[in-house]
């Protein structure tokens, strides 16, 4: 598994290279991603580990998947990611973690994550673009999920699929850690408004 310093260096190198390939300034990338200019500079110079939300926002602005930010290699038809190549992108003081295993680039994004939440710990996920779906499968322990008005508790072996365009929360239920895999499916047209429902354009302020 890569160290946090290795991850920061890879992300910084790849964000800078992709930004330059697209002839974007730091200010332009900051505006397109909603990430502050200072944060973009810190990331490109490997002076900090970005949050999952920041990585997703940068990937969206650069029109790539998270995979291209953490390793940048061109994906062949067969891609093998060894255990030591797994990228930990979130951790908590309690010892919880979210490990990015593998993913694809747009237009159709698929990501595989490996999560562990310690007892009493939780993670709040931001809303994804409309059309995004998450699939969770519990490998050990009990997982609490909150999305919309639903709050199911999933036991070992249970699997759930839900639309992820609203904020959601994963939490560990009980006295033992919960481990689960998560697949994120984001089609290329996610977030696009159907033509029939597009309101007439109004001039910008």
N, C-alpha and C positions, 0 to 999 in steps of 0.2 A: 504494500500500500504506500502511495506517495506521501511524503511529509508535507506539512502545511507550507513550508518554504518552497518546496518544489512546485506545489500547486499555484502559489502566488506568482512564481517566476513564469510558469507556463501561461497562466491567464494574462499576465502583463504583456508578455511577448506576443501572444496571439491577438489580443485586443488592439495593440498598437499596429501590428502588421495588417490586420483586417481593415482598420480605420484608414490606414494609408492607401491600401489597395482601392478603397472606395473614395479616395480623395476627400475625406472628411476631416475637418479640423476638430480639435478637442471640444471646442464650443458647440460645433454642429452635432457631435456624438452625444454630448451632454443634453442638448435640447431634444434630440430624437429619442433618447432613452429615458429622460426624466431623472437622470443621475447627475448630481452636481459636478461642476467642472473640477473642483478639488478632488472629488472621489475618483473621477476618471484618471486624473494625474497620478494619484496614489496607486491605483490599480496598474497602470501602465509601467510604473516604476517599481512594482512589486513591494510596495510599502504597506500592504494590508491585504487581508483575505476578504473578498466581497461576500455579501450575503447571497443566499439563493435567489431572492427577489432581484437583487442588483444584477446578478449574472443573467437571469432570464430577460431583464429589461435591455441589457447590453446586447445579448444575442439577438433579440427581436429587432433592435435598431440596426444591427449589422447584417441582418437577414441570414443568420446561420443558427444552428442548433447549439445547445450548451456544449456538446461534444467538441465542436470546433474551438471553443474557448479554453477547454481544459487540456486538449492535446494538439489540435490543429492539423492532424494528419489526414490526408485524403483517404476516404473510406473505400476500400476495394469491395468486391462483391461478397467476400468472406472476411469478416473482421473478428479477430480473437482478442479479447481483452483479458489478460492474465490477472490473477488476484492482486498482485503487487501494483498493477496499473489502476486499480480502483481509486477514485478521487473523493475524499471526504469533504463535503461542501458545507456542512453545518454540524455543530456540536454544542452541547450545553454543559454548564458546570456540573450537572448531575451525572454526566457520562453518556448522555443520549447522542445519537449521531445519524446523519443522512449521508449515504455513500452513493455517488453517481457511478453506475456500472457501465452503461453504454447508451448511445443515442444516435439519432440521425439528424441530418440537416434539413431545412425546409426544401420544398414547400410542405411536405407531410412529415411532421416531427413525431418520433417515437422515442421515449426515454425510459430506461429501467433504473430504478432506485432501490437501495437496500437500507431500510430504516430500523433503528433500535431506539426505543424509548424506555427510560428507567422509571420505576414506580413513582407516581406523583408528577411526572414530567409530561409536557405537551408541546405541540408546535402549531402555530397559527399560519395557515397557508393563504396567500392572497388570491383573489379571483383571477382566473385565467381568461383568455379571450373566449367569446361565445363559440360553442362547438367543441371545446376541449373536454375530453373525458379522462377520468382517472380510474384505474383498476387496482384494488388493494387485495392482497392475499396474506392472511396471518399465518406465520410459520411457527410461532410460539407465543404464549401469553394471551392476554385479552386486550383488544384495541377498541377504544371509544372513538367514534366518528361523529362530528357535528357538521351538518351542511344543510342550509335552508332551515326548515323546521324539523328535520329528522335528526335523531340522536341514537343510532343503533350501536350496540356493543357486539363486537365480533370476537368469537372464540377461535382457538387454534384450528386451522383447517377451513375457516370461513373465508369467503371471497365476496367483495362488493364492487360494483361499478356505478359511478355517478357522474353527472354533469358538473364540471368544476368551474363554471363561470360566476360563482358566488364565493365569498370568503368561507373557509372551512377550517376545522381543527381536528388534529389527531391527538389522542391522549392515551397514556398507559392506565389501564384499569386493573386494580388488584395489587398484590405485593410482589409480583415477579415481573421482570422486564418483558416487554412485548417486542417481537421482531416481525417485520412484514416487508414484503416486496411491493413496489408501486410502479405501475406502468402508466405513463402520461401519453395520451394520444391527442395530438393537435393537428388537424387537417389543414392543408394550405389555405383554405378559405375561412378558417376560424376567425371570428371577430368581424367578418364582413356583413354588412346589412343587406338583406335582399333588395334588389332594385325597386320592387313595388312599394317598399316601406321607407325609401329614402325621402326625406323632407326636402323641399326646394332650398337651394343654396342661398345663404345670406352673406352679404359682404362682410369681411372681417372688420373688427373695430379699428 
